[in-house]
């Protein structure tokens, strides 16, 4: 089942982000705030009451027709089952008035590259890629963040 997060989901999202081993983990506090203040632009997936995954997002303030995906996390036991794609589609469908999706992905994150590329394919939308933040800003040991801009998406 996919739905919007509740504040209490913030702790589970934080734990899941840590467990992925690939996400930049924010503070527990930030996940609690995210589930409170950005619940309308985020989703969680549950099975038998247990959190399987989350997608956090927000509308770009300068461009409210763009949904920015901040993080996608899926429990190891549920990976490869289409949970991330299902959450991404559900989130995009639930946010009114958006026709573009943006996300940043590091070049070594093949799973996220595939996720966003397939989203564009499923929706028949063009995707452009460009470096948003380079290593000179992110610091040593962090890959550049490549911006995936998908859209316009027909609704």
N, C-alpha and C positions, 0 to 999 in steps of 0.2 A: 504494500500500500504506500502510495506517495502522497504526502501532504506538507503543509507549511510547518516549520519548526515551532516549538514552544520554548520558552526560556530554559526550562529544565533540560532540553536537548543539548544545550550548549556544552555541558560537561562531556556528554557522549561524543559530540563532534570533536572536541579537543582531544579526547583519548584516541579517537579514530585517526585524526590527523597525525598524531604522534606515531601511531602504530603503522602507518603507511610507509614510513621511512623515506619518503620522497617529497612530501609537502613541507614548505616553510611553515613551521608550527608557530602560531601566534599564542598569546597568553590565554589562559583559561577564561579570564575576564572578557577578552575580546570576543570569544565564541558566545559567551552569555549575552553580551551586548548585541552581537550579530543576530542571535535568535530572537531578541526582543525588538530591535530597531529595524532590521531588514528581513523580517519574517515574510513579508509580502513578495519579496524578490529572492527568496531562497526556498529550498525544499529538502525534505528528508525522506528516506525510504525505510520502511519498517516491515519486518516479517515476524509474526507471532509476538508483537510488542517490542521486539529488539531492533535497535537502530542498525541498519545495514549500510547506509551511506547518506551523504549530504552533498548539496550544491549550494554554495553561498554566492549571492549576486547583489547587484545594485544597479539602479538607473544612473547613467552618466549625467552628472548635473548640467554640463554644458550641452548635452545632447540626449534629452530624455527618451528619445525613440531607440536608444541603444541600451541593451542589457549587458552589463559587464559581469562575467563570471569570475569570481574571486578564487574559489577553491572547489575542487571536486574530490571527494573522498569516498572510497568503497571498502568495506571490510574484506579482509583477505579471503574469507570463506565464500564471499559472494562475487568475487571478481571473475570476469569471463562469462557472466550470465546476462549481460546487457543491462545491468542495474544503472550504470552511469548514463547510458544513452536514454534509457527510459526517464530518468530524473531530469536530464537536460531538456528533452522534448516536453515533458510535463511542465517544467518551469517556464519555458518560452511560451507555451500555450496559455499559462495562467497570468502572465504579466500583460495587461492590456496596453495597446498603443506602441509596442516595440516592433521594429522591423529589421533591426540589426543586433548581432551578438558579437561581443568582443571577449577575448581571453588572452592571457599571456602564457606561453609555454617555453620551457627551456629546451634547447635542441636535443638533449639526451632523453627527454620524456616521450618516448615513442607511443606509450598508451594514450596520453593526452592529445598528441598530434593526430593519432588515428580517431579518437573520439570527436574532435572538432571538425576534422576533415569529413568524417562520415555524417555528422550533423548537416554540414553544408550540402553534401550529396543527397541526403534524404529530403532536404527541403528545396533542392534545385537552385541553390543560392551560390553566388560567387564567393570565393574566399581570397583575401589578400593577406600577405604576410610581410611584416617589416619589423626591424629591431625597435623595440620601445625603450628599453633600458639596457645599456651595455655594461660590461664588467667594470668600466671606470666609475660607474655610479654604484653598482651593486657590491663591489669589493672583491678582493681575491677569493678564489674558491667558489664563486657563484657564476654559473653560466649566464649569458645574456638572456633577457626575456624577450621572446618573439611575440609580437602582437598578431593574433589571428582576428581579422575583421570579416565577419560573415554577413552578407546581405546585399541588397534588401531581400528579406524573406517574405514570400507571399503568404498571407494568412487566410 
